[in-house]
Amino acid sequence: MPEKKWYAMEIHQVCQELNSDLHQGLNQEEANERLKIYGPNVLKEPPPRSLFSMFIGQLKEILVLILIGAAIISGILGEWEDSIVILVIVMLNAVLGVYQENKAEQALKALKEMTKPAAKVVRNGMVTQVDAGELVPGDIVLLDAGDFVPADARLIEAVSLRANEAALTGESVPVEKDPAMIAAGEVPVGDRKNMLFMGTIITSGRGKALVVETGMNTQLGRIAQLLQETPLEPTPLQRRLNELGKTLGMAAGVIVALVFATGLWRGEDVLDMFMTAISLAVAAVPEGLPAVVTIVLALGVTRMSQRQAVIRKLPAVETLGTATVICSDKTGTLTKNEMTVTQIYTAGNFLQVTGTGYQPDGRFLNQQGNEIAPLTDRNLELMLLGGLLNSDARLEATEKGYRVIGDPTEGALVVVAAKAGLIREKVEKTYPRLAEIPFDSARKMMTTFHHIDGSIQSFTKGAPDVLLARSTGVMTGQGIEPLTGEMRTRLLQINSQLASQGQRVLALAVRRWPEIPAGLSPDTAEQDLTFVGFYAMQDPPRPEVKEAVAVSGRAGIRTVMITGDHQETAMAIAKELGIWKQGDGVLTGAQLDQMDDQQLKEVVNRVTVYARVSPEDKLRIVAALKEHKHVVAMTGDGVNDAPALKRADIGAAMGITGTEVAKEASDMVLLDDNFATIVNAVEEGRTIYDNIRKSIQYLLSCNTGEIVAIFSAILLGLGSPLTPIQILWLNLVTDGPPALALGLEPPEKGVMDRPPRKPKEGVFAGGMGINIVWQGTMIGLLALFSYWLALSWGRTLDEAHTMAFVTMALSQLVHSFNVRSMDQSLLSIGLGTNRSLMYAFLASISLQVAVVLIPFLRGIFETAVLRTSDWAVVLSLSLVPLVAVEISKLLGKLIVGKKGRL
C-alpha cells in the first residue's frame, strides 16, 4: 500500500480524509470501531517461543545429551529397564524446565504490559488519558515536553515545539516543528516539519496533532519490519551462575573420571561404573539452577509490582540489595503530590485559602479571618485569572473524586481558581492563549499571552527570586507603582518567610503589550514585568515516608533529598521526615555552580539536602557519590532527569508524573510515585538475592553429599551405595522442588537491619562455601554409614542400596529447612512460615516412600522393603543434619557474639 503524503495536505484536508473533528476529536464509539479496523497501535513483536521449542531447548544441554547417550548405550547392551527409566526422568526434567521457563516469560510479559505508555487524547470534546495502544487514525493528541510521540501524526498547533527524531533519521539535533503545509513532491522524513513520528521525543514546547498512521503503518513500524528484536542480555547474577555451572561441570568431570577409574581399579563392573559415573555427572552439576534463578527473579519482580514497583531491567533486582544512597525528589515522592494553595499574597495583603487536595471547595479569608468574595478584589482576581491562564493542567471529575491532568503545581492554580468560580473551559474561551514561551528548568519561568480588556496582556509565573529580578513595577491597592530596592527586599523576605514554613512559593507578574512582540523570546518578553503577588502552596509529606526513611537508615542506606524547591521549603520537609539532622549539610544550585567536581566530591558525603538544583546538577551529584563507591538509587520524572537516571545504579522513574523519557531511561518505575516504595523494593531485592543463595547452598550441598557417598564407598571397595536410577531420582525429587520453594522464602528477620551487601561480594561469601562443604559431606557420610551398616548386618545388596537411597533423600529434604537461614534457628523462624517448602517437602517424601513401598516402582528403582529396625536407623540418621546445623548455629552465636548473614 503506497504511503500517503499527509505532509503535503492542508490540515482541513487531512481531517476530511480521516473524517475527524479538530475540536471534538472522535467519539468513543467511532474510536472503538476504528480500533477493530486498524488494530492496536503497537509494533508487532516476534512470536513467543512455543512450548515445543522450549522443550527442545531443554534437551540441548550437554549433560542431558550425555544422559540420553547413556540411555541409548544401556538399551544396546540389553538394559532396557534402565534405559526407559533414564529417558522418563530426562523427559520429566525437561517438562519441569519448560514449566519454569514459561512461567518466567509469562511473569515478565505481565510486567511489560504494566509499563505501556499513555497518551492525552481529545475524545467527545474532552481531554482524557488512554493507553497509547488504543489510538486510531483520526484521534487528536496533545503533547508536551518529555512525551514520547505515540503515533505518526500531522501537526495542528505547535508552540515552540521541538522533537528529537534521532531514532528515525540519526540526526541528534532536535527538529523545530511547524504545522504549515509543505508544498512539495517527495520530502525526506527528516524534513517533514509538520509531522510527528511514533517513537520520537518531544524535547520542548507543546503541540496538538491529528493521528494519521498507527502501529506497523508508522515510519517506526516500517523500520521494525526490517529488524529483529534484540534478545535479552543475561543479568550479572545469571552470568556469574553460568560461570559457576561451568566450573562445577569441569570439577564434576574430574571427579566422575576419578570415580570411574577407581571403580575399574577396584574390579567393579564396567557397565555399572559407566552408568554410575554418567548419573553422578548429572547429579553433581545443578543444571536446574539457571531455571530456578530465572523463576525466582521473575516471581520476585512480580511481588515487587504488587508493592507498586515495576522492575524494567532484571539486573536492578540484584543491584537493589547493594544500594547505599537513595537520592529522592521531594514533590510527589516524599510528599503526597496533592499541591494545594493555602495562602495568596498580593497588594500588601495575605489571604488564607481553605480546603486541601483537588476538591474545588474552599473559602478565601482575609487577615482578620473574615470571608471575602474573591472576584470582588481586583488584585486577587488578577492573581487567580493569571495563574489559571498561565498553566496547562486540567481539573477533571472522576467517579473517585477530582484529579488533575498535568503538573501538580499548576493543578493547584487551576483548583484555587475553581474555588473562586473561574472554570478553565469557560475562561479559555473568553481569554484564549495567543502565544507562549514554555517553562524550562534553566529559566524557571513560563509566559503566556492573552487578549484581555481590549489589549494584549502577558502573564509570567515562576520562581519568586527570578521573577522579582525581572520586575520593574509592583501591583498595589492604588495601582502600579515602581518596584524600589526596599520593596524588593521586603518581598524576598516574605518569600523566605513562606518557604521556611514548608510552603512552595510561586510568583506571578504581568505586562501589557500593544501587540505580541516579533521574534518572541524570553529576552524580549520576560523583562520590565509588573509583580502581582505570591502563591504559597503546601504539599504535605506522605505519612508512611518518615518510617521508610528510618528503615533505610537502619539498613545502612542514606536518604538524600534533591529538589528544585526553595532551600527553606526543602529544609522544613527534610527535618520533618528525619532526612536532615543537626550537623548535616545543605547545598543550593547556586552554590553547586561555584564548586568544581573535586570540591563537590569532598562534601557530598555530608550533604543530605540539595535545593534549587537543576536536573543537570543531579548528574554531578550522582557522579560524586559514585566516586566514593556508593551504589546510588535516583528518582526522577522529567526529560532532563534521564541522564541522571541512566548514570545512577538504579534509576527509579515516577509512574504517575514521570515522562516517558524518564521511564525509558529507568531501571524501575514507581507506580505510586512513593519513596516508601523504593525502600520496599530494596527489601524485596535483598530477599530475592538471599533466596537465590539459599537455593544454591541447598543444591550444591545435596550434590556434594552424593559425590562424597559414592566416591568414598568405591574407594573403600564397597561398590556404589546408589544405583544410577536412584541417583537420577534424587536429582529430580530432592533437588528441584525444595530449591524452587526456597526461592519463595519470606524475608528474614532483620533483613533491613544490616548494612548493604558489597557489589563484588561473591556468591559463596559469608561462610556459605564452607557450609556447603561440611554439610554436604555430612549428608554423604550419613548415607554411606547407612549403606555400610546394612552390609555389615548381612542385608541384601538391594536392601543396602535402599537404606542408603532413603537416608540420602530424607536427609537432603530435612536439610532444606536448615538453609532457610544461616544463623537463625528453625524454632525461631517457624516451621510453617514457608508453605511452599512444606508442600515440596511433603510431596517429595510421599514420592520417596512410594518407590519403596509400591511393588511396581520397587522393580523399576531397584529398591527393597525395609524392616522396622532399618526404618528406625534411616529416620534417625535423616534427622542428624537438622540437629547438627542447629547446634552449629548456636555455637556460632556464642563464639562470634554476633549474627552472621546469608
C-alpha positions, 0 to 999 in steps of 0.5 A: 500500500503506497504511503500517503503524503499527509505532509503535503495536505492542508490540515482541513484536508487531512481531517476530511480524509480521516473524517475527524473533528479538530475540536471534538476529536472522535467519539468513543464509539467511532474510536472503538470501531476504528480500533477493530479496523486498524488494530492496536497501535503497537509494533508487532513483536516476534512470536513467543517461543512455543512450548515445543521449542522450549522443550527442545531447548531443554534437551540441548544441554550437554549433560542431558545429551550425555544422559540420553547417550547413556540411555541409548548405550544401556538399551544396546547392551540389553538394559532396557529397564534402565534405559526407559527409566533414564529417558522418563526422568530426562523427559520429566526434567525437561517438562519441569524446565519448560514449566519454569521457563514459561512461567518466567516469560509469562511473569515478565510479559505481565510486567511489560504490559504494566509499563505501556505508555499513555497518551492525552487524547481529545475524545467527545470534546474532552481531554482524557488519558488512554493507553497509547495502544488504543489510538486510531487514525483520526484521534487528536493528541496533545503533547508536551515536553518529555512525551514520547510521540505515540503515533505518526501524526500531522501537526495542528498547533505547535508552540515552540515545539521541538522533537528529537527524531534521532531514532528515525533519521540519526540526526541528534539535533532536535527538529523545530516543528511547524504545522504549515503545509509543505508544498512539495513532491517527495520530502525526506522524513527528516524534513517533514516539519509538520509531522510527528513520528511514533517513537520520537521525543518531544524535547520542548514546547507543546503541540496538538496533532491529528493521528494519521498512521498507527502501529506497523503503518508508522515510519517506526513500524516500517523500520521494525519490519526490517529488524529483529528484536534484540534478545535479552542480555543475561543479568550479572547474577545469571552470568556469574551462575553460568560461570559457576555451572561451568566450573562445577561441570569441569570439577564434576568431570574430574571427579566422575573420571576419578570415580570411574577409574577407581571403580575399574581399579577396584574390579567393579563392573564396567557397565555399572561404573559407566552408568554410575559415573554418567548419573553422578555427572548429572547429579553433581552439576545443578543444571536446574539452577539457571531455571530456578534463578530465572523463576525466582527473579521473575516471581520476585519482580512480580511481588515487587509490582504488587508493592507498586514497583515495576522492575524494567531491567532484571539486573536492578533486582540484584543491584537493589540489595547493594544500594547505599544512597537513595537520592529522592525528589521531594514533590510527589515522592516524599510528599503526597503530590496533592499541591494545594494553595493555602495562602495568596499574597498580593497588594500588601495583603495575605489571604488564607485559602481553605480546603486541601487536595483537588476538591474545588471547595474552599473559602478565601479569608482575609487577615482578620479571618473574615470571608471575602468574595474573591472576584470582588478584589481586583488584585486577587482576581488578577492573581487567580485569572493569571495563574489559571491562564498561565498553566496547562493542567486540567481539573477533571471529575472522576467517579473517585473524586477530582484529579488533575491532568498535568503538573501538580503545581499548576493543578493547584492554580487551576483548583484555587481558581475553581474555588473562586468560580473561574472554570478553565473551559469557560475562561479559555474561551473568553481569554484564549492563549495567543502565544507562549514561551514554555517553562524550562528548568534553566529559566524557571519561568513560563509566559503566556499571552492573552487578549484581555480588556481590549489589549494584549496582556502577558502573564509570567509565573515562576520562581519568586527570586527570578521573577522579582529580578525581572520586575520593574513595577509592583501591583498595589491597592492604588495601582502600579507603582515602581518596584524600589530596592526596599520593596524588593527586599521586603518581598524576598523576605516574605518569600523566605518567610513562606518557604521556611514554613514548608510552603512552595512559593510561586510568583506571578507578574504581568505586562501589557503589550500593544501587540505580541512582540516579533521574534518572541523570546524570553529576552524580549518578553520576560523583562520590565514585568509588573509583580502581582503577588505570591502563591504559597502552596503546601504539599504535605509529606506522605505519612508512611515516608518518615518510617521508610526513611528510618528503615533505610537508615537502619539498613545502612542506606542514606536518604538524600533529598534533591529538589528544585524547591526553595532551600527553606521549603526543602529544609522544613520537609527534610527535618520533618521526615528525619532526612536532615539532622543537626550537623548535616549539610545543605547545598543550593544550585547556586552554590553547586555552580561555584564548586568544581567536581573535586570540591563537590566530591569532598562534601557530598558525603555530608550533604543530605539536602540539595535545593534549587538544583537543576536536573543537570546538577543531579548528574554531578551529584550522582557522579560524586557519590559514585566516586566514593563507591556508593551504589546510588538509587535516583528518582526522577520524572522529567526529560532532563532527569534521564541522564541522571537516571541512566548514570545512577545504579538504579534509576527509579522513574515516577509512574504517575508524573514521570515522562516517558523519557524518564521511564525509558531511561529507568531501571524501575518505575514507581507506580505510586510515585512513593519513596516508601516504595523504593525502600520496599523494593530494596527489601524485596531485592535483598530477599530475592538475592538471599533466596537465590543463595539459599537455593544454591547452598541447598543444591550444591550441598545435596550434590556434594553429599552424593559425590562424597557417598559414592566416591568414598564407598568405591574407594573403600571397595564397597561398590556404589551405595546408589544405583544410577536410577536412584541417583537420577531420582534424587536429582529430580525429587530432592533437588528441584522442588525444595530449591524452587520453594526456597526461592519463595522464602519470606524475608528474614528477620532483620533483613533491613537491619544490616548494612548493604551487601558489597557489589563484588561480594561473591556468591559463596561469601559469608561462610556459605562455601564452607557450609556447603562443604561440611554439610554436604559431606555430612549428608554423604557420610550419613548415607554411606554409614547407612549403606555400610551398616546394612552390609555389615548386618548381612542385608541384601545388596538391594536392601543396602542400596535402599537404606542408603537411597532413603537416608540420602533423600530424607536427609537432603529434604530435612536439610532444606529447612536448615538453609532457610537461614544461616544463623537463625534457628528453625524454632525461631523462624517457624516451621510453617512460615514457608508453605511452599517448602512444606508442600515440596517437602511433603510431596517429595517424601510421599514420592520417596516412600512410594518407590519403596513401598509400591511393588511396581516402582520397587522393580523399576528403582531397584529398591527393597522393603525395609524392616522396622529396625532399618526404618528406625536407623534411616529416620534417625540418621535423616534427622542428624543434619537438622540437629547438627546445623542447629547446634552449629548455629548456636555455637556460632552465636556464642563464639562470634557474639554476633549474627552472621548473614546469608 
